[in-house]
């Protein structure tokens, strides 16, 4: 045990930053290894902005880099966000100075994690980021610590609470994507510019980090295949439910002999599956290993309290000098994973066609799919009031994505097909 006082510099005083300050004020001696934590300086965009905590007695830094370099800071906490700019510059400054860094910045780690890990390794500094993925639910620690004795085959789950909330509300209330998104923005679940969330990029940052930890490689965000939920229609939510599924934004990383496939897509999960039952803003994750089998984690993926708790857990690890490689191995030996061509991946799919109400349409669609080598698993035709045509929905047996997309292109050219066919994946979970 030690009575050392760790002086913490906190850059970023939004929801998580103020939550962390409140936590430290209430429990400065939270670390099991002993010692105390004291916030010695803070930095944010605005000094005068109203906040739920009093910062008047803390040293203020307009520049987070100056805070990182301050001789009064022993450990630097970065909660600014963004893959570049002040966040990256400040983290680099702290690491170069040999100071431990704790961050909740998934974009920074997903896009620059390998080079930051190399800097941390050179100077002997800690670089920890539990709060970057699933908020207070310990997904990072599970992969970096608890499962190092296993060989991970896949990770998959719901990693963005905003999208999960929107899809849950669309199903429950029958409102459109635009209406529910506007409500999510009013409630603070979604940003004024929601592109990072609803476009799938936030989830892609997180699954890129988990893939690096799971497979012992460097993060490779650029190789992720990303599709958001902007085009998910109420019709698809209803038709999927009639078929026994619920639409979720699923982020997945699968390893095979050919490499690693990382993707984020709106996907169908069976109604009785744990992912389908994770509603609201919850996050949920499956990890599958060759020895342990499948592990399921579920919990809050954001919020002041849960995310601040994850940051505090990393601070406690630094105070205990708990050391592990940032990404399961020496940083200089890490290489980005080899991406698998998504067109070669095999999987089941949901297809929805809007067609003219005339004889022979179903036969034409079925024949076109058969000629392309796509086998139909189930079929549903359900007239919808005030629709321009008749929706036809079917699910397929496993098929190569390249074959499926070629078939969709052919069907889109049929005279009776009104709109571009809608493709959703059926989650492989």
N, C-alpha and C positions, 0 to 999 in steps of 0.2 A: 504494500500500500504506500501511497505517496501523498504529500500535502501540497504538491506543486499546483500553482495557478496557471492555467492555460489561457492566454490572451487571444481572443477570437476576433477576427475582422470579418464582418458580414457585408457583402456587396449584393444589393438587391433587397428592397424592403416592400415587396408585394405581399401576397397572401402567405407564402411560405416563409419569407424573411421575417415578417412581423410575428408569425406563429413561433418561429425559432426563438426570437428575442423574448417572447412571453414565457416560453418553456424554460429557457435558461434563467430568467429572473425568478421563476418559481422553484426550479430544481438545479441550482448551480453545481451540486455535488452528485449528479445523476450517474456518473461513470462507475461501474463496478470495481474498476482497478484503483479507484481512489483519485484524489486530486479534485480541483474545482475548475469551473469554467467562468470566465468573465469576458463580456464583450467590451473590447477596447476601442473599436472604431467601426463606423458604418459608412456606406456609400449608396446612393440611389440617384435617380434622375432629378428628383425634386426634394429639396430640404423642407419646404413648407407644406407639402401635401398632408392632409389629415390622416392620421394613422391610429390604430387601436392601442398602440404602446407609446410610452414616453421615451423619446430619443434625445431630449434636451441636454442630458448629462453625458452623452457619448461624443467622442471626437468625430467630426464630420469630414468626409473626403469627397470632393467633387469628382475626382478621378479614381476609379477603382484600382488602377494600376498603382497609384500612390499608396492606396490602402494596403495592397498586397505587399508592397516594398517597405511598409512602415516598420521601424525597429520595435514598435510596441505591439506587433502582431506575431504570434507564434503559429497560428493556424488560420488559413484563409478559407472562407466559405463563399462560394460563388452561386448566387441565386438570381442572376440577371437574365439569363436565357439568351438564345441565339447562338448560331454556330460560329460566328465571327465577331468582329468589332470589339467592344470593351470587354465582353466576357472572356473571349479567347486571349486577348492581350493580358488581362489581369491574371488568369490562370497560368499562363506561360511565365509571367513575371514571378509569381509565387513559387512555382516549381524550380525555376532557374536559381532562385534564392535558397533552395533546399527546404522550403516550407511545405508542410502537409496541406493538401487541398481536398476539400469536400464539396461536391457539386451536385445539383439536381438537374443539370443541363443535358438532356438527352441528345439534342441536336449537336452540341459540341463534342460529346463523346462518340456519337455515331459517325460523325464526319471527320473528326481530327483525333480520335482516341489513340490511334497507333503512335502518332508523333508525340502526343502528350505523354503517353506511357513511356516512350523512349527517354524523354526529358526527365521524367520522374525517376526512372531507373538510373540515369547518369548522376543525378544529384542526391539520390537516396531518399527522395520525398515520397510520402504517401499520396496516392490519387484514388479517391473513393467516390462512388456515385450510386449508392443504393437507392436514393430518392429519385433517380432519373427514370426508373421503370416501375410502374405499379404503385407509386406513392409509398404508403406505409406497409405494403405487402412485400415480404422479403424475397422477391424473385431473384435479384442479383446475388444475394448471399447464398441462396439455395444452389445456384449453379456454380458460383465461385468457390464455395466452401463445402457444402453438404454432399455434393454429388461428384466430387473430383475422383472418387474411386470407381465411378461407373463410366460407361461410354454412352453419350447421349445420342439418340437417333433423331429426335425431333422435339421442337417446342411449338406450341400453338395456343392462341387464346384471344381474348378480348382485352386490348391494351389501351383503348381510348374511351374514357367515361363519357365524354361529350357525345360521341357517335352512339354509344350504347343507350344513353338517355333519349336521344332523338328517335332512334328506332323503336325503343320501348314505348314512348309516348305516341308515335304514329300508329302503332298497333292498338294501343289501349283506347285512344280517343278518336281514331279515324281521321285525324287532321293531316294535312299535307306536310311535306318536308319543310317548305318555306315557313309555314305557320309555326311549327314546333321549333325550328331553328331560331325564329324571332323570340319565342318564349325563353329558350335556353340562353339567349344573349341577355334578356332582361333579368334572368335569375343568376347570371354570372357563371353559368356552365360553359358558355361559348364566348370567345373574344369578339370584338367589333368586326375584325377580319377573321372569319372562322376557317380560312383555307387550310391552315396546318392541321386542324382537327378533321373537318368533314372531307378534306381531300385525301386523307389517309397518310399524310406525311408524318404526323406525330407518332402514329402507330408504327410506321416504317422505321423511324429512328429507334424506337424501343426494341423492335424485333431484331434490328441489325445488331444492337448491343447484346441481346440475349444469344443470338447466333454466334457471335464472337466468343462469348463465355462458354457456350455449350460445346463448340467444336474446336476450341483452342486456336483461333485465328484472329486476324485483325478485323475490326468492323469494316463492312463494305456496303455502305448505304447506297452508293451509286448503282449497285447491282440489284437492288430490290425492285420487284414489280409492284406497282402501286395503283390502286383504284379506290376512290372514296365512295361516299354514300349519296352524293348529290343527285344521282340518277335513280335511286331507289324509289319506286312508285308505290302508292298505297295498293294499287291493284296487285303488284307482286307480293306485298306483305300478306294480303288476303288469300291469294291463290296458293302461296307457299304454305300457309297455315292449313288450308283445305287438304293439302298433300301430306300434312304431318310434320311441317318444318317451321322454323322461325329464322328470319334473316338477321344476321349479326355481322359486324365488321370483324373479320377474323384475320389476325396476323400470324404467319406460320414460317418456320424454318425447318427444312427437311434435308438430311444428309443421305447421300447415296454414293455409289462407286464413281458416278460422273461428277460429283461436286455437291454444292449446296444450293437449294432453291429457296429464296426468301421472297415472300409475297404478302401483300395486303389486299384483300378483296371483300366486298359484301358476299357472304356465303350463307348457305342454308344448313342449319343444325337441327337434328331431330328434336321434337318438342320435349321429349323426356331426357335429353342430354343436359349435363350440367351447364354447358355454355349457353344453351337456349334458355335456361332457367335463371341465368345471371341477369337481372334486370336493372333498370335505372342507370346510375353512374358507376356501378360496380365494374371491377376488372376481374378477369379469371384467366388461368393459365394451366395448360397441361404440359408436363415434362415427361418424356419417355426415354428410359435408359434400358440398356440390354440386360442388366442384372437386377436393378431395382424394380423395373417395370414402369408403370404410370403413376405420377404424382400430380395431384390437383391442388392449385392454390386459388383462393378467391378472397377479395377484400377491396377496400376503397383505393382507387387509383389516383386520387388527387385530394385536395383540401388542405387547409392550414394545419390541423392537428396531425393527421396521418403522415403527411410529407415531412413536417418538421420533426416528427419522431424518427423517421428514417435518417434524416440528416444527423440528428443527435446520436443515433446508433453508430454512424460512421465516425463521428467525433470521438465517441467512447473507444472505438477500435484504435484510433490514432493514439489516444491517451494510454492505451494498454500496449502500444507498439506491436499490434497484431499485424504481421507482414505476410502478404501473398503477392504474387505477380498480378499486375493490373488485369491482364487477359490470359491467365492460365499458363503463361510461359514467358521467357525473356523477351522483352519488347523487340529487340533487334532481330530475333528469329521468327517473329510473326509475319505471316503474309496474308493478304486478303484471301478469303475463300474463293474457290473456283466456282463461278456461277453456272447453274444448269440452264440450258435453253428452255424457257417456259413452254415453247411450242411442242417440246418432246414429252412434257409431263402428262401422266395419265390421271384421269379423274372422272367422276360423275358430274353431271350438269343439269341445271334447270333451264329450260328454254320456253320463252313466251312469245307467241306470234299473235299479232292483231290482223285479222283477215276479213275479207268480204264474206257476207252471209250468202253463200251460193254453193250449189252441189259440186262435189269433187275436190274441194279445197283440202280436206283432211287427207284424202288419198294422195294428193299431189305432194303435200308436205312429207308424209310418211315415205313415199317412194323416193323422194329426193334424199332424205336421211339414209335410207337403206342403200341407195346407190353410192353414197359417200362413205359408207361403212360405219354408220352410227346406229346403234341398237337402242330401241326405246324400252325403258323400264316401266314407266307408268304414264297415264294420259288423263287430262282433265279438260273438259270444255264446259265453260260456265258463262252464259250470257250476262252482260253487265249493263245496267240501265244507263242511258245517255252516253254510251260509248260509240265511237265512230265505226266500230266493227265488232267482230266476235273474237274474244281472246281464247287462244288455244295454248294450253300449258302442258309440257311433258318433261319427264326426267329421263336421263339416259343411263345406260350402263357405262362402265369405265371406258374412256376413249382418249386418244391423244388429242391435245388441244389444237394442234395444227389441223387435224382431220375435222374436228368440230367446227372450227372457224371457217374452214373451206365450205362445209355444208351450210353454215349460216349465210355465207355470201351467196350461195346458189339459191337458197330459199328466199332471200331478200329480193331476188330478181323475178320471183313468180308474180304473174299479173294480179293474183288475188291477195297478195300480201300488202298491207297498207303501210306499215311502219317497219323500220329496221328491227329484226328479232332481238329480244332481250336475253342476254346470257348471264346467268349467275352460277357460281360453282357450288357444289355440295361439299361441305367441309369434310376433310378426311381425318376424322377425329374419333 
